[in-house]
Amino acid sequence: MEPVDRCPPAAVDVCSQPVRPERKNISIPDILAITRVVLVPAIMVLARSQDRLDGALGWAAALFTVAAITDFLDGYLARRWHIESTLGAFLDTTADKLLVTGSLMALISIERVSIWAALIIVMREFIVMA
């Protein structure tokens, strides 16, 4: 049995080219959500080092504010530019949960927040997600 040629004679040049998957660029709203995820450990470290570093809690609060602004901006830009995606929705909700949970854990560890209040807030976050 003779092998079947998948390309007609007129399309040999096109068919001889390797097929590359379409490359999708990551959007600015997705970059903002990733930035929020990256800020969480920095916020936690700064909050925990308040006794070793002057003004560390203030810097942690400033980074938290930056993260909150990126939360607003990523949603605003995604809607305005009509670039909502499954990845973006996942990143946004994950970044939000990490930011709230990580910040509360750091504040619990330095005894600035009651564990019960934090537990209620975190449980509410995950119940709303479900």
C-alpha positions as CSV (number, residue, x, y, z in Angstrom):
1,M,0.0,0.0,0.0
2,E,1.3,3.4,-1.0
3,P,1.6,6.2,1.6
4,V,-1.0,8.9,1.2
5,D,0.3,12.4,0.5
6,R,-1.6,14.8,2.7
7,C,-0.7,17.9,0.6
8,P,-1.9,18.5,-2.8
9,P,0.9,19.2,-5.4
10,A,0.1,22.9,-5.4
11,A,0.4,23.3,-1.6
12,V,3.7,21.5,-1.1
13,D,5.5,24.7,0.0
14,V,2.8,25.4,2.6
15,C,2.6,21.8,3.9
16,S,6.4,21.5,4.2
17,Q,6.4,24.2,6.8
18,P,6.3,23.0,10.4
19,V,3.0,23.8,12.2
20,R,3.6,26.0,15.2
21,P,0.9,26.6,17.8
22,E,-0.4,30.1,18.0
23,R,1.4,32.0,20.7
24,K,-0.7,34.0,23.0
25,N,0.8,36.9,24.9
26,I,0.0,37.3,28.6
27,S,-2.2,40.4,29.1
28,I,-1.6,43.3,31.4
29,P,-4.4,42.4,33.7
30,D,-2.9,38.9,34.1
31,I,0.5,40.5,34.8
32,L,-1.1,42.7,37.5
33,A,-2.7,39.6,39.1
34,I,0.7,37.8,39.1
35,T,2.2,40.9,40.7
36,R,-0.3,40.6,43.5
37,V,0.7,37.0,44.1
38,V,4.4,37.9,44.2
39,L,3.7,40.8,46.7
40,V,2.1,38.4,49.2
41,P,5.4,36.9,50.5
42,A,7.0,40.3,50.7
43,I,4.0,41.6,52.7
44,M,4.2,38.6,55.1
45,V,8.0,39.0,55.6
46,L,7.7,42.7,56.3
47,A,4.9,42.2,58.7
48,R,6.8,39.5,60.6
49,S,10.0,41.5,60.8
50,Q,8.4,44.5,62.5
51,D,10.5,44.0,65.6
52,R,13.8,43.9,63.6
53,L,13.1,46.6,61.1
54,D,11.9,50.1,61.8
55,G,8.7,50.9,59.9
56,A,8.4,47.3,58.5
57,L,4.6,47.2,59.3
58,G,4.2,50.5,57.5
59,W,6.0,49.1,54.4
60,A,3.8,46.0,54.6
61,A,0.7,48.2,54.7
62,A,2.0,50.2,51.7
63,L,2.6,47.0,49.7
64,F,-0.8,45.8,50.7
65,T,-2.2,49.0,49.3
66,V,-0.3,48.6,46.0
67,A,-1.7,45.0,45.8
68,A,-5.2,46.3,46.4
69,I,-4.8,48.9,43.6
70,T,-3.6,46.1,41.2
71,D,-6.7,44.2,42.2
72,F,-8.9,47.1,41.1
73,L,-6.8,47.8,37.9
74,D,-6.7,44.2,36.6
75,G,-10.5,43.9,36.7
76,Y,-11.1,47.3,35.3
77,L,-8.6,46.9,32.4
78,A,-9.9,43.4,31.6
79,R,-13.4,44.6,31.3
80,R,-12.5,47.9,29.5
81,W,-10.3,46.1,26.9
82,H,-12.6,43.1,26.7
83,I,-9.9,40.6,27.4
84,E,-11.5,38.5,30.1
85,S,-10.0,35.0,30.1
86,T,-10.2,31.8,32.1
87,L,-6.6,32.3,33.2
88,G,-7.3,35.8,34.3
89,A,-10.3,34.8,36.3
90,F,-8.4,32.0,38.0
91,L,-5.4,34.3,38.7
92,D,-7.6,37.1,40.0
93,T,-9.5,34.9,42.5
94,T,-6.3,33.0,43.5
95,A,-4.3,36.2,44.1
96,D,-7.2,37.7,46.2
97,K,-7.4,34.6,48.4
98,L,-3.6,34.5,48.8
99,L,-3.4,38.2,49.6
100,V,-6.1,38.1,52.3
101,T,-5.0,34.8,53.8
102,G,-1.3,35.5,53.8
103,S,-1.8,39.0,55.3
104,L,-4.1,37.7,58.0
105,M,-1.6,34.8,58.8
106,A,1.2,37.3,59.2
107,L,-0.9,39.6,61.4
108,I,-2.0,36.6,63.6
109,S,1.7,35.6,64.0
110,I,2.5,39.1,65.4
111,E,-0.7,39.1,67.5
112,R,-2.3,42.0,65.7
113,V,-5.4,40.1,64.7
114,S,-7.5,37.6,66.6
115,I,-7.3,34.1,65.2
116,W,-11.1,33.9,65.4
117,A,-11.7,37.0,63.4
118,A,-9.2,35.8,60.8
119,L,-10.8,32.4,60.7
120,I,-14.2,34.0,60.0
121,I,-12.8,36.2,57.2
122,V,-10.9,33.3,55.6
123,M,-13.8,30.9,55.8
124,R,-16.1,33.6,54.2
125,E,-13.6,34.0,51.4
126,F,-13.6,30.3,50.6
127,I,-17.4,29.9,51.0
128,V,-18.1,32.7,48.6
129,M,-15.6,31.1,46.1
130,A,-17.6,27.8,46.2
